[in-house]
């Protein structure tokens, strides 16, 4: 059992290699220390595969050490590498009240320890400014820009038009790679991050673009709250080649390693997907209409969910072939949970209350799960492609359309 003086050090490397003895020497003064090295420098492939694999490693390793972390009184994070990975780690550790952060100092004088904060007080004339209206963000799409290491140009953002987004920009008055030189700066930054992100709780979605040091990136992740924020999209940027930013992660319900009430553990999921389809279980090989959500795709989604709600409830699992039960997974980039919620709210009358849509990672594959409760407001009807009203129920492993007379009889008896 760890004692009150124990220290747990999380050390991240992505592509950039730092001699490990440099880290060990820096932490030598700490008693009862344990170094946990999260090494991602072996991720060589480019594109989404690389980022997906890196995410899976981080999620699995942090999940494996969650219990161990809870036994240590002091957590230290030290890292080098890609900012989206660091934001992800901060997010997955957001329930920790305090994590000691360190920032590698990029200065010419090599005689001092590069992980020491050279300034103990707040630098003179240094400040953080916020541009953009963050007071009324309910239902809006928000772009959050964090500038500290270098400036972010609107032309580098991956959107055809910015008119539908509320843009909030947080920036320091002296943008440079060497800006973060005092822990006092982190205190100011954390206060502003906390206030700004708290105002985003009721927004529809959040897109984050960060050009910051590692320590600031970790604080961004910590302030993205699992239980309060909507989906959060993280982007990466290749400064050398000046490519546009590319989406690499989706946070919250799509990525958290923590279980929400009612969501399946690995053991429960493995046991469930060995069962064939039935009245309370349905499999889909791929996303509805490949996530394009044409009228046909919207209709199929609403039909399936309303049928379960009109019967005994159940689960729809996407990413499994319904005949062979082979696990094929879904493409995480195409998952649009917020869109699915909106479709169900507008295409089922009355709307079904209590639906939970989330992703599950299992055996390195992503699955989308739609959990539908048995409804107290049945019958729920939907409109087909010709605007005709229809009511469906589950009948074995299929959906059955009821006639008007059957609707009256079925729900009078139930």
PyMOL commands that set and color helices and strands:
alter all, ss='L'
color gray80, all
select helices_A, chain A and resi 20-26+48-70+83-92+154-156+183-198+214-222+252-254+266-272+288-291+295-309+332-334+337-347+404-413
alter helices_A, ss='H'
color red, helices_A
select strands_A, chain A and resi 7-13+33-39+74-80+99-101+128-131+141-147+165-172+205-211+232-236+246-251+281-284+314-318+348-349+356-362+365-372+381-383+389-395+398-402
alter strands_A, ss='S'
color yellow, strands_A
deselect
rebuild
show_as cartoon
